[in-house]
Amino acid sequence: MEGFSHVEILFNFDQFPEHDDFREPRPYRGRSDLPPVGVFAGRGPRRPNRIGVTCCAIESVHGRELTVVGLDAVSGTPVIDLKPTMAEFRAVNIKQPEWVSRLMSEYFQP
């Protein structure tokens, strides 16, 4: 990972209880001010495949030890895979609903 600024991390949501019914759309994150969406229209942990993905800044690389900033997972979460972030694989001209921009404007606030 030396020389890369970011890494994509795939991980397993192992610390959340499993739910077996994902058929009905629900308000995103339980917020009544957001529209109901299906399970694959969100990025939350309660999903049938229980796999999460996030892109993090690399703080340091020391041999096989990687330190990142911005990992959106609980400490101790099993990591499935790491992929260096490459500009050629990143999407361009991203389009998303207005409510997502509204939600994300406060998502990482303390």
Steps between C-alpha positions, in 0.01 A plus 500: 500500500806723510451792262118489506297770677181296553385141542160338451416267788246218479384374837237281667225655714542228764381699803147582387205265551376335184160592359322265267243723330641758258206507259326819612660840436552698821593862577878527473667478843150507652459868416145599414627803302668267250323281242457126547766307309585135444792337679741537206431875463676563832840426645398389849608183683163325500509324165478143376865475393643676814793636297612860540737707291664835566783708359755628752804725491823315571683655794799265506637172370755304704563158350168313530351761736265752340359798690201677344282801573121499463421129529123476544502171694497388864836414657571128456289465185641226272658635183430295187725678253702815431527664160717800420287787372591580140368804318424292191249288696319788671164606361462843341189714458327342800124557516295448816160605640480834683413330830836317496689830477290634788570190712872491423549870579476406869603132487855540631417774754594411862 
